Amino acid sequence: MNVKVSLLAALLAFVAAGSSSAATITFNTARGLTTGANVYTNGSEQVAVSAANHAGGIVSNLDIVSTMSRQGPDGGAGACSPSGRGTFACRNDVSWDDTGFAVDGLGAPEILLLDFGALRVSLTALTFSKVDGNDDVALYSYGNGLLSGPTAATGALSLSGAGIATLTGFGPLSGSIFGIAAPGADDDWKLQSVSFDLVPSQVPLPAGGLLLAGGLAGLAAVRRIRRRA
């Protein structure tokens, strides 16, 4: 009986290791302007958010474009590019309300960069604020690092509704580094949250599978011996 219990526990652990886990991280919180990255967490996973300019997902000006976030109905992660909206100055003013610093595509288009570090995830949903019914977003995955350019892209996707909009159904987009971009001059929004599935590591599973198969074979052999006796 102990052998059966042990093998059942191993089977359950093996199945759990091969399944994905859903999670969400919100950016609707107050963080100051930085040309580096602001780190957000849900208590278990974390993501570093920075900003840049882009042309079709090819990033530039990583050390110039600022990112920040504010809390409120129009809150979320945004960006500020000195070469973006005319003479608009990037300034870290704590009195600035939640409507400022949207990611926009006017002038030098802006892109938010989400870096999950060692985690490999599959994006499932993105929630935006400041949506006006005429906004698009383009998604990119950087499987070989930012400097190598995107390895996957969705093209321009429309955000429906006004105010808050959640984007889903954009197909599998997996990796550790992603770009959430404003592709056109009329696009102007902020990112409130990202939902994703954790992609399980495939490295230990083959060895675990062989161990599990060997245990099941051993249990079957024990049963045959007992029946013969």
N, C-alpha and C positions, 0 to 999 in steps of 0.2 A: 504493500500500500504506500509505503514511503517513497518507493521508486516512482510510482504513478503520480503522486503529489508533486515530486520534484520535477518530473518531466512536464507536467501540466503547467507548473510555475514557469519553467523555461520557455514553453510554448507561448504563454501569455506575454512574457517579457520580450520575446522575439517579435511577436506581432506588434507590440507597442512601440518597439524601436523602429519598425518600418513604417509607422503611420505618421502623418503630418499633424501639426498642432497650430490652431488658429490663434491670432493675436492682433491687437490694435494698439497703436501709439498715437496720442493726440498732441497737436502743436498749438492748441488754443490756450496758451499760457504766456505770461510775460517774460520775454528774454531780450536782452539788449542787443544793439547792433554790433556785429563783429565781421571782420573779413576772414575770420577763421571759420569755426563751426560751433553751433549750439548743439548740445547733446540732450536728447529727450528719451525718457524711459517709461515703461509701464510697470516697472517693478521687477520684471524678469528679463525682458529684452530691451535693447537700446539702439538708437540710431543717431548718427551725427549728421546735421543738416548744414550745408553751406550753400553758396550761390555763385553764379558766374554768368557771363554772357555766352551765347551759343549761336551757331549757324548750322542748322540741321543736326543738332546734337553734338557737334564738334565744339568743345568748350574753350573759352579764353577768358582772360582777366580774372583768374581765380583769386589773385591777391588784391583786387580792387573792389569787386562787387560785394556788398555787405548783405547779411541776412539777419533777421530778427523775428520776433513774434510778439503778438499782443493778445490779450484775452477779451472776449466780448462777442456780440453777434456777428461782427465782421472780423473777428480775430483769426489767428492762425499764423503760419510761417509765411514770411514775405521776403522781398529783396529790394535793394536800392543800388542802382547803377549810376555813377556820375555821368556816364555817357548815354543815359536813358532819356528820361522825360525832360529835355531842355536844360534849364538851369537849376532844376530841383536838386537841392543839396542833401546829402546823406548826413544826418546828425542823430546822435544818441540822446534824444529828448524824452525823458520818462513821462512827460505830460502829453506826449503825442498819443492820440486815441487809437482805437483798434482799426480805424478805417485806412490808415496810412500804410505805405510801403508794400503795395501789392506787386506781385510778379506780373510784368507786362511785356508785350512784344513790340512796343513802340521804340523807334531808334535802334539801340542795340538790344535785341531780344534777351530776356533773362530766363534762367533755368535754376531750379532748386536741385541740389544734389544730395541724395539720401545714401549714406554709407552705413551698412549694417555690420561692418567689420568682419569677424570670422564667421558670422551667421550666413547661411545661404537660405534665401526666402523666395517665395512666389507671391507676387502682389495679387490681391483679390479685390480691393476696393480703395478708392480715394475720395475723400470728402473735401469740398471746396467752399469758401465763402466769397462774398462780393461778386457773385455771378449775376450777370445782367441779361442772360438769354441769348447773347451773341458772342459767347466766349468758347474758345477751343483750347485743348491741351494736347501736348505730344509727349509720349512716354518713351524712355530709352533705358536700355540695360547695357552696362559696361563690363563684360565678362573678362576683358584683358586689361582693365584699368582705364582711367579717364584719358590718358594721353594717347591711347590706341584707338580712341573713338568708340562709338556704340557698336555692340554686336547684335542688338535686336532693337527694333523700333516699331511703334504702332502707327505712325502718321498722325495727322490732326484728328482729334476726337471731340465731338460737340458736347458741351455741358448744357443739359436741359434745365429749364426752370429759371428762377431768379432768387437771389439771396444765397441759400445753401443748396448745393447739388452734390450728389454722390455718384461717382462713376464706377460702374462694374461691367463685367462681360467683355473686357478688352483682350481676352485670351491669355494664355500662359506667358508670364514675363518673370523669369527667375534669374537670380544672381545675388550679389552682395552690394553692388553700387548701381543706383538708378538715377535718371534725370527726369524731372517733372517740369516741362518747358511751356512757355507761352510762344506759340509758333507765329502768330500774326499781330499786326499793329493794333487790331481791335481787341485783343485778348488781355484781360486784366482781372486777376483773381488772387486769392490766398489759399494755402493748403492747411486744412484744419486737422486732418488725421489720415493715417495710412493703415490699412488692414492687410494682413499677409498670413500665409501658411509657412511654418518652418519646414524646410526641406530636410528630411533625415539624412544623416551621413550614411553613405553606402560602404564605407571602408570595413567596419567590423562585421557586417551582416553575413558575408560568405562564410567566414570562419564560424560564426554562430549557427548558421544554417547546417553546416557539416556536423557540428557538435550535437545539434538537436536531432538530426537524422540518425546519427550513430546511437543516441540514447533510445530513440524509438525502435530501432532495429534490435537493440539489446533487450528491451522490454518484450518484444515479440518472441525473441529466442527463449527468454525465461518462461513465457507462457507455454511454448511448445514442449519444453522440458517437463513442466509441471503436469501437462496433459498426459504425456507418455508414462510418467510415474504413477 
